[in-house]
Amino acid sequence: QRMKNYTIYAVSITIRIVFGFLLIALIWKFDFSPFMVLIIAILNDGTIMTISKDRVKPSPLPDSWKLKEIFATGIMLGGYLALMTVIFFWIMRETDFFPEKFNVRPIKDSPKEMMAALYLQVSIVSQALIFVTRSRSWSYFERPGLLLMGAFVIAQLVATLIAVYANWEFAKIKGAGWGWAGVVWIYSVIFYIPLDFIKFAIRYILSGKAWLNLLENKTAFTTKKDYGREEREAQWAATQRTLHGLQPAPERASLFLEKNSYRELSEIAEQAKRRAEIARLRELNTLKGHVESVVKLKGLDIDTIQQHYTV
């Protein structure tokens, strides 16, 4: 499970880094500093090594290397994160949304400060992605190992301090201040939330259930309550009645219109089961019930006998 989590993370982060910086360079001619890519790689690798000691849940079923699922999940998650980075850069460079909504100074005319903000955004979501890939369900509810969590906190503290205070001419970066650091963190947390939904959607599509509901069950786009569940239950109940001789065939069509047919059958069966269980317990646990059971078995008539025995 740890190896599978790491593989999905590696594919995602590769897609995310390559396509994110590629699109920014092609659209805005903005070259991200190679030295800052090196810093991201060092912090990411230092954090990801702790996954070897992470607490993971074993697979409930025999597992195998599902390469289709691994690559599909990695590509979709990486593509989403790359798109979010491009959108962040566009908002920061082309609009005044952040200065107007968060009361921070504009930095669209300062490439070095934009470098700092972009570096922090890439660093946060790149490392936070490991919490999505390592979890089988919601990443918010599966607690990671203390070593992994500690490494993430330390790495992001270092990344935040670099984005706030760094003034490295050779790396073309200048600290953007705590205001922009807060804006980047808010943006990253908001767009981290859909990652779990993307993961579940990919898993559901690859399982084949989506196409089954769309093409065979025809329930994908239905407007019926509970996707037509009551109608399918009524059809099943009608089939069972016909098979067991409880209903003649001509009446089958009319039963399809009865929404509560299956529920009625379930209630009748449940009541009969309860009565049988009560009778069995009465015979086993009461003297009177035991005597009556023996009498019935032997065919005796005790109506004329005075019954003075008690329960």
For each residue, the residues with C-beta under 8 A, 3 or more apart:
1: 4 5 56 57 58 59 63
2: 5 6 51 52 54 56
3: 6 7
4: 1 7 8 63 65 70
5: 1 2 8 9 51 54 56 130 133 134
6: 2 3 9 10 48 51 133
7: 3 4 10 11 70 74
8: 4 5 11 12 70 73 74 77 133
9: 5 6 12 13 48 74 129 130 133 134
10: 6 7 13 14 74
11: 7 8 14 15 70 71 73 74 75 78
12: 8 9 15 16 73 74 75 77 78 81 129 133
13: 9 10 16 17 44 78 126 129
14: 10 11 17 18 74 78
15: 11 12 18 19 74 75 77 78 79 82
16: 12 13 19 20 77 78 79 81 82 85 125 126 129
17: 13 14 20 21 37 40 82 122 126
18: 14 15 21 22 82
19: 15 16 22 23 78 79 82
20: 16 17 23 24 81 82 85 86 122
21: 17 18 24 25 32 37
22: 18 19 25 26
23: 19 20 26 27 82 86
24: 20 21 27 28 30 32 85 86 89 118
25: 21 22 28 29 30 31 32
26: 22 23 29
27: 23 24 86
28: 24 25 89 93
29: 25 26
30: 24 25 89 93 111 114
31: 25
32: 21 24 25 36 37 115 118 119
33: 36 37 115 119 171 172 173
34: 37 38
35: 38 39 168 170 171
36: 32 33 39 40 115 119 171 173
37: 17 21 32 33 34 40 41
38: 34 35 41 42
39: 35 36 42 43 119 159 162
40: 17 36 37 43 44 119 122 123 126
41: 37 38 44 45
42: 38 39 45 46
43: 39 40 46 47 123 127 155 158 159
44: 13 40 41 47 48 123 126 127 155
45: 41 42 48 49
46: 42 43 49 50 151 155
47: 43 44 50 127 130 148 151 152 155
48: 6 9 44 45 51 130
49: 45 46 52 151
50: 46 47 53 54 145 147 148 150 151
51: 2 5 6 48 54 130 134 148
52: 2 49
53: 50 145 147 148
54: 2 5 50 51 134 144 145 147 148
55: 143 144 145
56: 1 2 5 134
57: 1 136 142
58: 1
59: 1 62 63
60:
61:
62: 59
63: 1 4 59
64:
65: 4 70
66: 69 70
67: 70 71
68: 71 72 206
69: 66 72 73 202 203 206
70: 4 7 8 11 65 66 67 73 74
71: 11 67 68 74 75
72: 68 69 75 76 202 206
73: 8 11 12 69 70 76 77 133 199 202 203
74: 7 8 9 10 11 12 14 15 70 71 77 78
75: 11 12 15 71 72 78 79
76: 72 73 79 80 198 202
77: 8 12 15 16 73 74 80 81 129 132 133 195 198 199
78: 11 12 13 14 15 16 19 74 75 81 82
79: 15 16 19 75 76 82 83
80: 76 77 83 84 194 195 198
81: 12 16 20 77 78 84 85 125 126 129
82: 15 16 17 18 19 20 23 78 79 85 86
83: 79 80 86 87
84: 80 81 87 88 125 191
85: 16 20 24 81 82 88 89 118 121 122 125
86: 20 23 24 27 82 83 89 90
87: 83 84 90 91
88: 84 85 91 92 118 121 184 187
89: 24 28 30 85 86 92 93 114 118
90: 86 87 93 94 95
91: 87 88 94 95 97 98
92: 88 89 95 98 107 108 114 117 118
93: 28 30 89 90 108 114
94: 90 91 108
95: 90 91 92 98
96: 99 100 106
97: 91 100 101
98: 91 92 95 101 102 104 180 183
99: 96 102 103 104 105 106
100: 96 97 103
101: 97 98
102: 98 99 179 182 183 186
103: 99 100 179
104: 98 99 177 179 180 183
105: 99 177 179
106: 96 99 109
107: 92 110 113 114 117 176 180
108: 92 93 94 114
109: 106
110: 107 113 114 174
111: 30 114 115 172
112: 115 116 172 173 174
113: 107 110 116 117 174 175 176 180
114: 30 89 92 93 107 108 110 111 117 118 176
115: 32 33 36 111 112 118 119 171 172 173 174
116: 112 113 119 120 162 163 164 166 173 174 175 176 180
117: 92 107 113 114 120 121 163 176 180 183 184
118: 24 32 85 88 89 92 114 115 121 122
119: 32 33 36 39 40 115 116 122 123 159 162 163 173
120: 116 117 123 124 159 160 162 163 181 184 185
121: 85 88 117 118 124 125 184 187 188
122: 17 20 40 85 118 119 125 126
123: 40 43 44 119 120 126 127 155 156 159
124: 120 121 127 128 156 159 184 185 188
125: 16 81 84 85 121 122 128 129 188 191 192
126: 13 16 17 40 44 81 122 123 129
127: 43 44 47 123 124 130 152 155 156
128: 124 125 131 132 152 188 192
129: 9 12 13 16 77 81 125 126 132 133 195
130: 5 9 47 48 51 127 133 134 148 152
131: 128 134 135 139 144 152
132: 77 128 129 135 139 192 195 196 199
133: 5 6 8 9 12 73 77 129 130 199
134: 5 9 51 54 56 130 131 139 142 144 148
135: 131 132 138 139 141 142 196
136: 57 142
137: 141 142
138: 135 141 142 196
139: 131 132 134 135 142 195 196
140: 196
141: 135 137 138
142: 57 134 135 136 137 138 139
143: 55
144: 54 55 131 134 148 149
145: 50 53 54 55 148 149
146: 149 150
147: 50 53 54 150 151
148: 47 50 51 53 54 130 134 144 145 151 152
149: 144 145 146 152 153
150: 50 146 147 153 154
151: 46 47 49 50 147 148 154 155
152: 47 127 128 130 131 148 149 155 156
153: 149 150 156 157
154: 150 151 157 158
155: 43 44 46 47 123 127 151 152 158 159
156: 123 124 127 152 153 159 160
157: 153 154 160 161
158: 43 154 155 161 162
159: 39 43 119 120 123 124 155 156 162 163
160: 120 156 157 163 164 181 185
161: 157 158 164 165 166
162: 39 116 119 120 158 159 165 166 173 175
163: 116 117 119 120 159 160 166 175 176 180 181 184
164: 116 160 161 175 176 177 178 181
165: 161 162 175
166: 116 161 162 163 171 173 174 175
167: 173 174 175
168: 35 171 172 173
169: 172
170: 35
171: 33 35 36 115 166 168
172: 33 111 112 115 168 169
173: 33 36 112 115 116 119 162 166 167 168
174: 110 112 113 115 116 166 167
175: 113 116 162 163 164 165 166 167
176: 107 113 114 116 117 163 164 179 180 181
177: 104 105 164 180 181
178: 164 181 182
179: 102 103 104 105 176 182 183
180: 98 104 107 113 116 117 163 176 177 183 184
181: 120 160 163 164 176 177 178 184 185
182: 102 178 179 185 186
183: 98 102 104 117 179 180 186 187
184: 88 117 120 121 124 163 180 181 187 188
185: 120 124 160 181 182 188 189
186: 102 182 183 189 190
187: 88 121 183 184 190 191
188: 121 124 125 128 184 185 191 192
189: 185 186 192 193
190: 186 187 193
191: 84 125 187 188 194
192: 125 128 132 188 189 195
193: 189 190 196 197
194: 80 191 197 198
195: 77 80 129 132 139 192 198 199
196: 132 135 138 139 140 193 199 200
197: 193 194 200 201
198: 76 77 80 194 195 201 202
199: 73 77 132 133 195 196 202 203
200: 196 197 203 204
201: 197 198 204 205
202: 69 72 73 76 198 199 205 206
203: 69 73 199 200 206 207
204: 200 201 207 209 210
205: 201 202 210 211
206: 68 69 72 202 203
207: 203 204 210
208: 211 212
209: 204 212 213
210: 204 205 207 213 214 220
211: 205 208 214 215
212: 208 209 215 216 217
213: 209 210 216 217 218 219 220 227
214: 210 211 218 220 221
215: 211 212 218
216: 212 213
217: 212 213 220
218: 213 214 215 222
219: 213 222 227 228
220: 210 213 214 217
221: 214
222: 218 219 227 228
223:
224: 227 228 231
225: 228 229 230
226: 229 230
227: 213 219 222 224
228: 219 222 224 225 231 232
229: 225 226 232 233
230: 225 226 233 234 259 262
231: 224 228 234 235 256 259
232: 228 229 235 236
233: 229 230 236 237 261 262 263
234: 230 231 237 238 255 256 257 258 259 261 262
235: 231 232 238 239 256
236: 232 233 239 240 262
237: 233 234 240 241 255 261 262 265
238: 234 235 241 242 247 252 255 256 261
239: 235 236 242 243
240: 236 237 243 244 246 265
241: 237 238 244 246 247 255 265
242: 238 239 245 246 247 249 252
243: 239 240
244: 240 241
245: 242
246: 240 241 242
247: 238 241 242 251 252 255
248: 251
249: 242 252
250: 253
251: 247 248 254 255
252: 238 242 247 249 255 256
253: 250 256
254: 251 257 258
255: 234 237 238 241 247 251 252 258 261
256: 231 234 235 238 252 253
257: 234 254
258: 234 254 255 261
259: 230 231 234
260: 263 264
261: 233 234 237 238 255 258 264 265
262: 230 233 234 236 237 265 266
263: 233 260 266 267
264: 260 261 267 268
265: 237 240 241 261 262 268 269
266: 262 263 269 270
267: 263 264 270 271
268: 264 265 271 272
269: 265 266 272 273
270: 266 267 273 274
271: 267 268 274 275
272: 268 269 275 276
273: 269 270 276 277
274: 270 271 277 278
275: 271 272 278 279
276: 272 273 279 280
277: 273 274 280 281
278: 274 275 281 282
279: 275 276 282 283
280: 276 277 283 284
281: 277 278 284 285
282: 278 279 285 286 289
283: 279 280 286 289 290 292 293
284: 280 281 289 290
285: 281 282 289
286: 282 283 289 290 311
287: 290 291 309 310 311
288: 291 292 309 310 311
289: 282 283 284 285 286 292 293 311
290: 283 284 286 287 293 294
291: 287 288 294 295 309
292: 283 288 289 295 296
293: 283 289 290 296 297
294: 290 291 297 298
295: 291 292 298 300 302
296: 292 293 299
297: 293 294
298: 294 295
299: 296
300: 295
301: 304
302: 295 305 307
303:
304: 301
305: 302
306:
307: 302
308:
309: 287 288 291
310: 287 288
311: 286 287 288 289
